[in-house]
Structures are given as C-alpha cells and as structure tokens.
Amino acid sequence: MKPRKLREYKKRVETGPVAFGPDWPGVFIRGDHALGYGWNLRNVLVKLCKRPQEDIDAITVMYLTQLADCLESCRVTESEPARHE
C-alpha cells in the first residue's frame, strides 16, 4: 500500500481521530507509532497462530494481518519521491 501525500499542514498532526471537512473522522496514526503498533500486532499474530485453530478464525487472522501490513507500510526510504495530492 503506497501512502498518499497531502499538502503540508502547518501544525503537527498527532495520533488520534481526524476529520477532513464534513466527512466522518478516521484514525490518523503517526508513522513512528504505526510501525510500533504493526510490529507488536505481528508478534501477537505469530503467537496466536501457534495455538490450536479453534482459538482464532481465519477471517480474524486475515483482518489483523492486513492491519499489520497497513501499519507497517508507513516505513519510508530515502529513495521514495514526494508526491502530493
């Protein structure tokens, strides 16, 4: 998942709920927080998946894996060009 780059906002946006205009709020998670949450979620998933299959269903594993992937997609490398919407 590629991050969308929006125009610079003058004030630092902290982790928490954010609404754009009249739209419903979403959750913004700062990149440094997202990487930590993703890493810890992935560790929990690994431990859960080692337990008997009746303890956790495949749909739950799928959603949590997708969430961990999304959180970890905040990792940035120096070679990524800045693209603004």
C-alpha positions, -999 to +999 in steps of 0.1 A: +000+000+000+015+033-011+009+063+012-009+093-002+010+125+003-012+155+011-001+191+011+019+202+041-002+211+072+013+239+093+007+221+126+020+186+135-009+162+135-008+138+164-021+102+165-059+101+170-092+108+153-090+133+124-119+146+103-115+163+069-142+188+063-177+174+069-166+138+063-166+112+091-135+111+112-109+085+105-079+075+127-045+090+119-016+072+133+018+089+131+044+068+113+066+061+143+035+049+162+022+029+133+055+010+129+055+001+166+018-009+166+024-030+134+054-048+148+036-056+181+005-067+163+025-090+141+042-105+172+008-112+187-004-128+154+025-151+153+018-163+189-019-166+182-014-187+151+007-212+170-023-220+192-050-246+182-070-235+152-103-233+172-089-204+192-088-180+163-106-180+130-091-174+095-111-142+090-097-126+121-062-136+111-068-121+077-080-088+090-053-085+116-026-093+090-040-067+067-040-041+095-004-050+104+006-047+067-011-013+065+006+000+097+040-013+085+035+005+051+044+037+069+081+028+066+098+053+044+130+050+024+152+079+012+146+068-025+108+074-024+098+106-043+075+131-027+041+131-044+014+155-032-023+154-038 
